[in-house]
Amino acid sequence: MRMPGHPVISFSGLDTCLSSLKQCQSYIITGMDITTNVALDLVQNHNDMEEVNEMENVMLECAAMSREVNHYVKAVEETVNQIKKEKPEMIPDLKLVVEEKFKALESLNNDHDLQRNEKFVLFKDQLRKMKAQFSVQSDPEQIPDLEQVDEDIAVTQSQINFICPITQEEMRKPVKNKICGHTYEKDAILELIRTKEQRKKKACCPTVGCNNRQVKKSDLVPDEVLKRTIDSQSKHSQSTQ
């Protein structure tokens, strides 16, 4: 970058650093998704809960790595912005500046930050739901006889939750809206968002009665527990036919 009356400052090294850091962040996110699925598998297959707890520790370790990478990304971006704004006479040691900013951010670390990591929060929520489902299924004797009488009604009510409000068909890849809590078929809601964006409009939540007037792609997260529930019921229905 050439500034009139100032030395040429190249940010190519920082750009490469940013690219690598963001790639690393994507690997961490993928690792957290895999860990979540492993934990849910363990609960679904009635495995030792100690192993499930170990998955939670892995998630916290990933959350710590994610925080560290985020801090480095922020340090690099702040350094670039600072240099562009101040236009210093002397070319600074960019690596040193980044390291100083990174250490300053790291000094503010708090264990509670890890608990608030978006992927960790989702992990805990889905794990809680899966454990509750496992508890019900593993203790069939605790189900009242009256519920057996109303079994058809119960099945019908549960299947309503499996239906996408857009396609009106059973979901295969359900995603949950973090804002309003409603679920949709992934491809259907993404197509709705894309179509509205092309018309310069906002996509409202298609669930009847919902006041959410803007559904964003960033608000959608996979509902792995619901997907497993749908798959399980589908297999059960096929086996009883």
N, C-alpha and C positions, 0 to 999 in steps of 0.2 A: 504493500500500500504506500503510495507516494503522497506526501503532504507538502504543499508549497513552503519552501524555506526550512523544511525539516527532513531528517534522514528517512530513508525507506524502511518501513517496518513490515516484515512478512509474518502473516498469521497462518501460513500453511501448516506449520507444526501443530498449532493449536487446533486447527480445523481437523487435522488427522487424529489428534487426541480425542476431540469431541466425537468423531465418528466411531472410534474404537470403544469409547465409554458407552455410547448409546447401543452399540452392538452387544456389549457386555450386559447392559441392562436388559436387553431382550432375552438373553440366555438365562438370566436370573428369573425373569417372569415365567419363562417356559419351565424352569426347574420347580418353581412354586406351584404351577398348574399340575405338574406330574406328581409332586408330593401330595397335593390335595386329593388327587385321584387314588393314589396308593392308600391314603388314610381311609377314604370312603370304602375302598375295596376291603380293607381290614375289618371295618365295622360290618359291612354287608355279609362278609364270609364268617362272621362270629369269631374272629381271631382275638388274640390276647390284647387287652386294652393298653398294656405297657408299650406295645409296638405302635399303637395309635398315638400315645403320648410322645413317643420318640419322633413321630412325624411332626408333631407340634414344635418340638425343639428345632427340627430341621427348618421349619417355616420361619422361626424366629431368627435363625442364623442367616437365612436368605434375606429376611427383612433388614438385618444389620448390613449385609453386603449391598443391598439396594440403596440404603441410606448413604453409605459411603460413596457409592458411585454417583448418586444424585448430588452430593456435596462437591465432588470433584467437577462434575458438569457445571454446577453453579459457579464454582471458583474460576473455571476457564472462561465462562461467558462473562462474568463480572470483570475479569482482567481485560478481555477484548474491548468491552464497552468503556472501561476506564481509559485505556490507551487511546481509543478513538476520540474520546471527549477531551482529554487533557493535552494530547499532541505534544508529548515531552520532547525537549531538545536532545536528551540523551536516550538512546535505546535501552530500556530496562532489561534485566534478566527475567524474561517472561516465566521461566520455570520457577524461579524463586518467588515471584509475585503470586503465581498460582498456588504454590505450596503454602505460603503465608495465609492466603484467603481460605484454603482448604482446612488448615489447622484451626483457624478461627471458627469455622463452621462446626468442626468436629468437637470443639471445646464446649459446645452448647448441647451435645448429645444427652438424651434422657431415655431411660429404659422404656418409659411409657410411649415414646415415639414408635417403637417396634410394635407395640400392641395396637397402634392406630394405623399401621400399614394396611392399605386397601386390600391387598391380597390376603393378608393374615386375618383381617376382619371377615372377609368372605369365607375363608377356610373355617373359622370358628362357627360361623352361622350355618354353613352346610354340614359341618360335623355334628352340630347340635341337632339339626333336623334328622340326619341319618341315624343318630343314636336313639332319638325318640321313636323313629319308625322301627328300628331294630327291637326296641323294648316292647313295642306292641306286638310285633310278629313273633317274638320269642316267648311270649306268655299268653298263648291262645286261651288257656284255661281261665284267665282273668276277664275274658270278654263275656259280658252278661248274655244270658239266653235270649233276652229280648232283642239284642242286636242281631242274632241269627234270624229272627223273624223279619227284621227290617233289612236284611242283607241286600236285597235287590235295590231298595231305596238308597242304601249307603253307597253301593257301587255306582249307581246313576249319579249321585251327588259328587263322588270323587272324580268320575269321568268328565264332569263339567269343567273341572280344573285342568284337564288335559287338553281341552279344546282351545285352539288359537282364536282370538277375537277377530283376526283378519281373514284367515282362510276358512274358519269354522270347521277345521279338521283337527284330528289328534296331532299334537306336536311331536316332532322327532328330535329337534335340536332346540329345546326351549331356552330362552334367555330372559333374565329378569331385569326389570327397570329399577335401578337403585333409587330413583326419585319417588315413584308412586307404588312400587312393589308388584306391579302387574307383569305377567309373562306373555311372551309371544313366540311364534315360530321364528327362528333366527333369520332365515332368508326372506320371509314375508315382511318383517319389520324393517330390515335393511333396505328392501326394495321400496317400501313406503317412504322412508326417509329420503332416499335418493330421488324419487319422483317429485316429492315436495320441494326439495332443494333446487331441482331443475326449473321449477315454477316460481322460485324465490319465495317460497312459503315455508312455514314451520309445520312439522308433523305432530299432530296431537295424539295423545294416547288413545288407541282405538277401543279400549275397554269402556263399555257403556257406564256413564256416570262419573268417569274419572275427570278431574279438573286439571290434569297435567297437560298444558298447552304446547309443550315443546319436548319431544323425545329426541335425544341426541344419541349418536352411536357410542359416545364415550360413557353414556349412562347405562349401557347394556352389559350384563355379565352372564356367563353360562350358568344355568340352573341345573347343576349336575345331579342333585338329589331328585328333583322332579323328573329328570330324564330317566334315572334309574327306576323310579317308581312306575313310570309309564311302561318301560321295558319289562319290568317284573310282572305287572298286571297283564300285559299283552301275552307274555309266555304262559302265565297262569290260565288265561282264557283259552289259549290254544290247546293246552294240555287237558282241559276239561271238556273240550268239544268231542 
